[in-house]
């Protein structure tokens, strides 16, 4: 999906950020506060949708994950979904459960799930399953 396609569905974003990492390849991020969504479009991939961050609303992923869950409840839910063991990171201001094989990241602030991020999901032969190529 391209920015124009998402804007047809969601309307104009509240704000837009340009990110230029050190590698020289950037991204455009559309913030939709009313939906609790941030959509990242990757410059390297012809500005196609690369990541979705969910930060608000009543979003439920796979009928199991929702914002406001505890660390323990999130671990139990992802185990029930068969996502395998996550990579865990704990820092001063946030904690992270990362399921690399499923392009899923669960971000915690104050021990509460505050952001769910997901990005490209690849087949075993390297073809993108989401978003479609």
C-alpha positions, 0 to 999 in steps of 0.5 A, spaced: 500 500 500 502 507 498 500 513 502 495 515 497 491 508 498 491 509 505 489 516 505 483 514 501 481 509 507 483 513 513 483 521 510 489 525 511 493 524 517 493 529 523 501 530 522 507 527 518 514 526 520 520 525 515 525 520 518 532 520 515 536 514 519 544 514 518 544 510 513 541 515 508 534 511 507 528 515 510 521 514 511 515 518 512 510 517 518 503 518 518 500 519 524 492 518 525 491 520 532 483 519 532 485 512 530 491 511 534 495 509 528 502 511 526 503 508 518 510 508 516 512 508 509 519 506 507 523 510 502 527 504 500 521 500 498 518 506 493 514 509 499 510 502 500 507 501 507 512 498 511 510 498 519 503 499 523 504 502 530 497 501 534 497 506 540 490 507 541 483 505 540 480 498 541 484 495 537 485 487 538 490 483 534 488 476 533 483 476 538 488 476 543 492 482 544 490 489 546 493 495 549 493 495 556 495 488 557 500 486 563 507 483 561 505 476 563 498 477 560 501 478 553 506 473 554 501 468 555 496 470 550 502 470 545 504 463 547 497 461 546 497 463 539 503 459 538 508 465 536 514 462 540 519 465 545 520 472 544 526 476 544 526 480 551 528 487 552 528 491 559 530 498 559 529 504 564 523 507 560 520 501 556 520 494 555 519 490 549 517 483 547 519 482 540 517 476 535 522 477 530 519 471 526 512 474 526 514 481 525 511 483 531 513 488 537 509 489 544 512 495 547 510 496 555 511 503 559 509 502 566 508 494 565 502 496 561 502 494 553 502 501 550 504 500 543 503 494 538 508 494 532 508 490 526 511 490 519 513 486 513 511 478 514 516 474 509 515 467 507 520 462 507 523 463 500 523 471 502 517 473 498 513 478 502 506 476 505 504 482 508 504 487 505 503 484 498 509 485 493 
